[in-house]
């Protein structure tokens, strides 16, 4: 069936090609002290795989943050009294991680690009309205 127009989500929600769109702030994990041995192994288990890595330093396992982006913010570390004061959990306030899923024919990359273009055109329209003389 060929439609005489290309419907968008603005026309009706049923035309929206996005399944789930979400964002989160980038986690920031800072080790306040050197964590070694059994404590380092327990620390690693408190985070998602790939967040904490154990390095061999002089025959001892030492914890190191390698990829805080993989953290799911479970805050499991706060359940361990001996570990919770050794780690600072925070968020990078100006770094957003977006996740866009698509259920339609358009891939997420195209959806994001189109959304950015719509946002740019709306900003340009708003700026031009600010520059125009007021209508009473």
C-alpha positions in Angstrom: 0.0 0.0 0.0 1.5 3.3 -1.1 0.6 6.3 1.0 0.3 9.8 -0.5 2.5 11.1 2.3 5.3 9.9 4.5 3.7 9.6 8.0 5.8 10.4 11.1 5.4 10.1 14.8 4.3 13.7 14.9 1.2 12.6 12.8 0.3 9.7 15.1 2.2 7.6 17.7 1.7 4.5 15.6 4.1 5.9 13.0 6.9 6.3 15.5 9.8 4.0 14.5 11.4 4.0 17.9 11.0 1.2 20.4 13.0 2.4 23.3 15.1 5.5 23.6 17.0 6.2 26.9 20.0 7.9 28.2 22.2 7.8 31.3 25.2 9.7 32.6 28.6 8.2 32.3 29.6 6.4 35.6 32.8 7.6 37.3 34.5 5.1 39.6 37.5 6.2 41.6 39.5 3.9 43.9 40.5 6.0 46.9 43.2 3.6 48.1 45.1 0.7 46.6 43.0 -2.5 46.9 44.9 -5.7 46.9 44.5 -9.5 47.3 41.2 -10.9 48.4 39.6 -7.5 48.7 40.5 -6.7 45.1 38.8 -10.0 44.0 35.7 -9.1 45.9 35.7 -5.6 44.5 35.9 -7.0 41.0 32.8 -9.2 41.7 30.8 -6.1 42.9 30.9 -4.5 39.4 29.9 -5.7 35.9 32.4 -7.7 33.9 35.1 -5.5 32.4 34.8 -2.6 34.9 37.5 -3.7 37.3 40.6 -5.5 36.2 43.1 -7.3 38.5 46.8 -6.6 37.7 49.7 -8.6 39.0 52.0 -6.2 40.9 54.9 -7.8 42.7 53.0 -11.1 43.0 49.9 -9.4 44.5 46.6 -8.8 42.7 45.8 -5.1 42.6 42.4 -3.7 41.5 42.3 -1.1 38.7 39.3 0.6 37.0 39.6 -0.1 33.3 36.1 0.8 31.8 33.6 2.5 34.0 31.2 2.8 31.0 30.3 -0.9 31.4 29.0 -0.3 35.0 25.3 -0.8 35.4 25.1 1.2 38.6 24.1 -1.7 40.8 25.8 -0.1 43.8 26.6 -3.6 45.1 29.8 -2.2 46.6 27.8 -0.4 49.2 26.8 -3.7 50.8 30.4 -4.4 51.8 31.4 -2.4 54.8 35.1 -3.0 54.3 35.0 -1.9 50.6 32.5 0.9 50.4 34.8 3.6 51.8 37.6 2.7 49.4 35.6 3.5 46.3 33.9 6.8 45.2 30.9 6.4 42.8 29.8 9.4 40.8 28.5 10.5 37.4 30.1 12.7 34.8 27.5 15.4 34.6 28.2 16.4 31.0 28.7 13.0 29.4 25.5 11.3 28.2 25.2 7.7 26.9 22.2 7.3 24.6 20.6 4.1 23.7 18.1 4.0 20.8 16.3 0.8 19.6 14.4 0.6 16.4 11.4 -1.7 15.5 10.9 -0.4 12.0 12.7 -0.4 8.8 15.0 2.5 9.8 18.2 1.6 11.7 18.9 3.5 15.0 21.7 5.5 13.4 19.3 7.0 10.8 16.7 7.8 13.5 19.3 9.7 15.6 20.5 11.6 12.6 17.0 12.6 11.6 16.1 13.5 15.2 19.2 15.8 15.4 18.2 17.4 12.1 14.7 18.1 13.4 16.1 19.6 16.6 18.5 21.8 14.5 15.6 23.1 12.4 13.4 23.8 15.4 16.3 25.8 17.0 16.8 27.7 13.8 13.1 28.5 13.6 13.1 29.6 17.2 16.2 31.9 16.6 14.6 33.4 13.6 11.4 34.2 15.6 13.5 35.9 18.2 15.1 38.1 15.5 11.8 39.0 13.8 9.8 42.1 14.9 7.1 41.5 17.5 3.6 41.1 16.2 0.9 42.6 18.4 
